[in-house]
């Protein structure tokens, strides 16, 4: 007997009618199984396609077959399709619901998984939403959007987001709009290090702490903190630059150990840098040196307007020094994360130097002030007569 039937019992003799009924029942019980589709079809009719190995169902218009499942188990695809044409956000939804029965016989939805459209454009962007029942309603627990950003609802007031866009891994802690003080906090990991960002009063988050291979730094919102740069060995070149200093620094310390220049030199100079480069004018710098020059104690004073200058009066072989620049701006930013408006820096320092004869030493005290007219972004150290470094190390320390 054929497992496919046209669904019509024709007038015939008793035995023929019986056979026709048996054929119809066999087709019904076997889902009209066969290598080809039934010749006569009805809306919502099932067909077990033995050629494709799929269970198919006729659509409501009775003009196409829809794949429902694999005959030997769901090996590849289980398709749910919303047939309503629409482009609005959360539209085109398809839902898999998980229900349960309570001891009193009540049936409720425990959880569901919903796929819907992301955005309002006529495109293919999708969102996947996982909801659980909190006792009164289905509530979103996890949402994955078209950018593959996952948002976890950890509590009524906090969300945790993992974002791997643009070679960055981001954990966002988002609070509702009404909780402005913790509106957005971020932990960001990328190829440059690990950063903690915090918002101020609901604004955009800005960096509070960052960790990198060579240093760690804290923003001005954390008092008493410090960033230490990796020291630079001064064995060649005429200039040593420290760039990309943190905007929050209120005090910049420059420490030199056994620094010397080719052919010796009598002066060491320090300049501040802004986004426009090294500042070469506007310094009020005074230095005074006291040294033993062979048989008698000598002293010299020197002023400069092109740099903070340590003038020793005679050539020296090595220098050890500590120089500090202190910002007069006690509020580095009206908006957290932006450079401050005050640009005045006060300079103080002491340098110990060895006289070229090798047996005598001296000390230089330096003081001054500079207003570069813009935020300080770097420090430049060089010889006052342009000769090259040949030994020593210099380290810059920034304090908030």
C-alpha atoms as one frame of an Amber mdcrd trajectory, in Angstrom:
protein
   0.000   0.000   0.000   1.239   3.509  -0.795   2.112   5.803   2.184   0.783
   8.773   0.194  -2.870   9.508  -0.434  -4.995  12.254  -1.946  -7.199  12.382
   1.165 -10.392  11.508  -0.760 -12.284   8.223  -0.326 -13.859   7.492  -3.710
 -17.106   5.634  -4.278 -16.345   1.956  -4.891 -17.142  -1.559  -3.771 -16.762
  -2.472  -0.119 -13.324  -4.040  -0.521 -12.027  -1.105  -2.596 -13.338   1.443
  -0.089 -11.670  -0.533   2.692  -8.377  -0.503   0.804  -8.717   3.215   0.119
  -9.295   3.850   3.832  -6.255   1.777   4.773  -4.123   3.712   2.303  -5.352
   7.027   3.725  -4.628   5.916   7.306  -1.154   4.658   6.352  -0.353   7.971
   4.681  -1.568   9.831   7.775   0.427   7.708  10.218   3.618   7.816   8.111
   3.390  11.574   7.435   2.954  10.888   3.713   6.532   9.605   3.579   8.103
   9.242   0.172  10.974  10.223  -2.099   8.772  12.805  -3.839   6.074  15.154
  -2.561   2.452  13.972  -2.480   0.628  14.764  -5.718  -2.289  16.260  -3.796
  -1.419  18.638  -0.939  -3.311  20.519   1.780  -2.383  23.505   3.948  -0.442
  22.401   7.072   0.001  18.830   5.710   3.103  16.910   6.853   5.447  15.107
   4.429   8.392  12.927   5.455  10.805  13.607   2.579  12.893  10.415   2.480
  15.188  11.843  -0.209  16.247  14.889   1.854  15.805  13.091   5.204  13.574
  15.909   6.476  10.122  16.326   7.956   8.331  19.094   6.061   5.004  20.859
   6.510   2.895  22.657   3.928   2.496  26.380   4.594  -0.863  28.081   5.143
  -1.062  29.184   1.512  -0.450  25.601   0.364   2.186  26.743  -2.087   5.482
  25.693  -0.441   7.042  23.198   1.965   8.684  24.334   5.253  11.431  22.211
   6.856  10.400  21.293  10.407  13.064  18.798  11.535  15.527  16.111  10.486
  14.034  12.621  10.215  16.916  11.041  12.157  17.149  13.760  14.792  17.850
  17.495  14.660  21.313  17.311  13.137  21.564  20.738  11.531  18.756  23.259
  11.694  15.557  23.867  13.561  13.974  26.880  11.875  11.510  29.289  13.491
  10.314  32.049  11.171   8.206  35.097  11.902   6.341  35.747   8.661   5.188
  39.287   9.542   7.160  41.839   7.446   8.477  44.522   9.814  11.633  46.537
  10.500  11.065  48.006  13.965  13.371  47.288  16.910  12.522  44.009  18.718
  10.299  43.040  15.781  10.384  39.815  13.687  10.596  37.942  16.987  10.657
  34.156  17.345  10.406  32.653  20.823  11.180  29.292  22.387   9.286  29.101
  25.698   9.897  26.725  28.606   6.788  26.061  30.720   6.193  24.268  33.997
   3.223  23.021  36.004   2.856  23.943  39.664   1.529  21.603  42.350  -1.858
  23.295  42.085  -2.020  22.640  38.362  -1.120  26.174  37.285   0.985  26.361
  34.114   3.534  29.146  33.893   6.430  30.149  31.658   9.697  29.670  33.529
  11.994  31.108  30.893  12.272  31.794  27.197  14.798  32.494  24.482  13.836
  35.179  21.994  15.466  36.206  18.741  14.397  39.571  17.317  15.451  42.357
  14.991  18.048  44.869  16.219  17.352  48.445  15.107  14.833  49.975  12.729
  16.578  49.606   9.370  15.585  47.233   6.588  18.537  44.919   7.284  19.419
  41.529   8.757  20.730  42.605  12.178  19.581  40.375  15.016  19.474  40.216
  18.792  19.269  37.181  21.083  17.537  37.623  24.457  17.431  35.183  27.378
  14.662  35.794  29.926  13.821  34.173  33.241  10.749  34.471  35.441  11.443
  36.508  38.595   8.205  35.363  40.226   5.887  37.832  38.549   7.120  38.413
  34.992   9.707  37.371  32.453  12.816  39.540  32.867  15.829  39.810  30.586
  18.905  38.118  32.086  21.211  38.202  29.064  21.061  40.046  25.752  23.470
  39.662  22.808  23.163  42.367  20.152  24.224  42.591  16.506  27.719  43.829
  17.531  28.209  40.637  19.566  28.113  42.688  22.765  26.665  40.680  25.645
  24.802  42.501  28.426  24.257  40.624  31.701  21.646  41.933  34.135  23.282
  41.116  37.454  20.858  43.113  39.608  18.064  45.645  39.143  20.614  48.485
  39.207  23.720  47.027  37.546  24.569  45.577  34.150  27.770  43.821  33.146
  28.801  44.061  29.478  31.563  42.208  27.662  32.633  43.857  24.406  35.412
  42.576  22.157  35.192  45.218  19.431  38.263  46.935  17.978  40.761  44.601
  19.673  39.516  45.680  23.105  37.817  43.664  25.804  35.491  45.860  27.852
  33.520  45.163  31.026  30.913  47.900  31.508  29.034  48.388  34.796  25.921
  50.355  33.838  23.396  51.671  36.313  19.961  53.130  35.555  19.813  56.799
  34.608  18.706  57.812  38.088  21.908  56.524  39.663  24.147  59.120  38.071
  27.124  58.679  40.369  27.817  55.204  39.002  26.247  55.576  35.576  29.092
  53.843  33.735  32.233  52.191  35.057  34.543  50.301  32.709  37.381  47.825
  32.886  39.205  47.775  29.546  41.895  45.404  28.347  43.740  45.921  25.069
  47.229  45.579  23.594  48.477  48.572  25.586  47.475  47.350  29.049  44.589
  47.247  31.498  42.543  50.348  32.417  39.833  51.176  34.938  37.501  54.008
  33.866  34.944  55.751  36.093  32.246  58.266  35.230  31.645  61.481  37.133
  27.997  62.318  37.852  26.676  60.223  35.007  29.074  61.561  32.355  31.357
  59.641  30.048  33.862  57.471  31.922  37.496  58.518  32.079  40.612  56.739
  33.246  41.280  56.334  36.976  43.915  53.597  36.904  45.878  51.931  34.131
  48.364  49.095  34.234  50.929  48.590  31.474  54.105  46.641  30.963  56.368
  49.519  32.004  54.293  51.472  34.499  51.060  51.956  36.397  49.276  55.257
  36.809  46.354  56.752  38.733  44.223  59.763  37.883  43.929  62.899  40.018
  40.702  61.565  41.505  42.810  59.186  43.608  44.852  61.229  46.070  48.436
  60.415  46.982  49.087  58.224  43.962  52.059  58.042  41.630  53.128  56.870
  38.194  56.747  55.868  37.611  58.185  55.865  34.095  60.855  53.418  33.021
  64.260  55.054  33.268  66.095  56.156  30.122  69.776  55.351  29.678  71.562
  58.483  28.390  74.428  57.026  26.383  73.883  58.824  23.076  72.020  61.672
  21.394  71.826  65.330  22.293  68.279  65.336  23.742  66.317  63.018  26.041
  62.523  63.322  25.756  59.837  62.036  28.094  56.524  62.310  26.244  52.854
  61.454  26.909  53.015  62.438  30.569  49.645  62.033  32.361  47.272  64.995
  32.311  46.582  64.594  36.031  50.179  65.157  37.207  50.582  67.999  39.718
  54.233  67.268  40.391  56.837  66.019  37.910  60.154  64.835  39.350  63.217
  64.299  37.165  66.030  62.208  38.667  69.441  61.890  37.021  72.250  59.513
  37.987  75.853  59.810  36.697  74.753  61.822  33.667  77.602  63.071  31.514
  78.201  64.590  28.090  80.834  63.990  25.431  83.871  66.153  26.178  82.321
  67.266  29.488  80.072  70.311  29.825  79.275  73.076  32.246  75.462  73.194
  32.017  72.437  70.913  32.032  69.075  72.271  30.791  65.458  71.156  31.223
  62.447  72.256  29.167  58.738  71.496  29.386  56.830  70.282  26.335  53.230
  70.874  25.233  51.229  69.541  22.306  53.073  72.142  20.203  56.508  70.753
  21.117  59.292  71.940  23.419  58.772  75.401  24.958  61.867  77.522  24.235
  60.982  80.919  25.747  59.359  82.454  28.834  61.413  80.738  31.566  62.478
  82.556  34.718  65.394  80.386  35.763  68.150  81.123  38.283  70.907  78.784
  39.384  73.771  79.219  41.834  76.757  76.900  42.086  79.319  76.423  44.816
  82.310  74.233  44.044  85.889  73.562  45.041  88.065  74.379  42.050  91.385
  72.858  42.944  92.705  75.136  45.718  89.804  77.448  46.606  86.054  77.476
  47.011  84.293  79.245  44.122  80.711  80.259  43.344  78.771  81.349  40.280
  75.185  82.485  39.554  73.413  82.300  36.226  70.000  83.241  34.794  68.189
  81.800  31.763  64.966  82.433  29.806  65.140  79.539  27.299  65.170  76.639
  29.803  65.624  75.716  33.445  69.422  75.815  33.558  71.919  74.237  35.958
  75.032  76.383  35.373  78.130  74.998  37.103  80.716  77.517  35.943  83.306
  74.899  34.944  83.200  71.695  32.910  82.158  68.558  34.783  82.317  64.835
  34.158  79.155  63.518  35.871  75.990  64.930  37.429  73.490  63.540  39.929
  70.389  65.649  40.278  66.783  65.840  41.436  64.546  68.396  39.732  60.872
  69.034  40.551  58.159  70.871  38.618  55.035  71.639  40.657  51.762  72.766
  39.091  50.037  75.800  40.557  46.734  74.319  39.357  45.002  72.507  42.215
  42.087  71.541  39.953  43.655  69.911  36.889  40.295  69.553  35.158  36.780
  70.906  35.399  35.730  67.825  33.448  37.355  64.606  34.605  39.664  63.278
  31.938  40.467  66.628  30.303  43.641  68.770  30.700  43.398  71.595  33.230
  43.316  75.282  32.405  46.103  76.543  34.703  49.562  76.103  33.133  51.938
  77.719  35.634  54.730  75.423  36.898  57.224  76.233  39.659  60.710  74.752
  39.293  63.173  73.740  42.045  66.138  71.412  42.076  69.606  70.460  43.282
  72.466  69.002  41.269  75.675  67.488  42.570  78.496  67.628  40.021  82.049
  66.340  39.833  84.698  68.789  38.676  86.618  67.662  35.592  89.815  67.229
  37.549  88.149  64.265  39.256  89.007  65.208  42.808  86.647  68.113  43.474
  82.860  68.334  43.729  80.236  71.042  43.744  76.522  71.712  44.164  74.060
  73.680  42.031  70.692  74.961  43.292  68.072  75.896  40.690  64.714  77.657
  40.910  62.264  79.312  38.553  58.823  79.374  36.952  57.258  78.822  33.506
  53.799  79.391  32.048  53.827  77.542  28.702  50.237  78.571  27.957  49.064
  74.972  27.512  49.024  71.667  29.351  52.449  70.088  29.897  52.705  66.796
  28.004  56.429  66.067  28.225  59.891  66.913  29.504  63.100  67.511  27.511
  66.642  67.276  28.979  69.773  68.380  27.093  73.214  69.988  27.329  73.277
  73.800  27.383  75.925  73.800  24.633  74.351  71.041  22.508  76.900  68.270
  23.163  75.765  64.630  23.234  75.119  62.364  26.205  77.590  59.562  26.787
  76.545  57.939  30.093  74.015  57.876  32.937  70.285  57.328  33.445  67.331
  59.689  33.860  63.938  58.806  35.364  60.726  60.859  35.435  58.148  60.387
  38.208  54.657  61.926  37.976  52.505  62.447  41.060  48.836  63.352  41.271
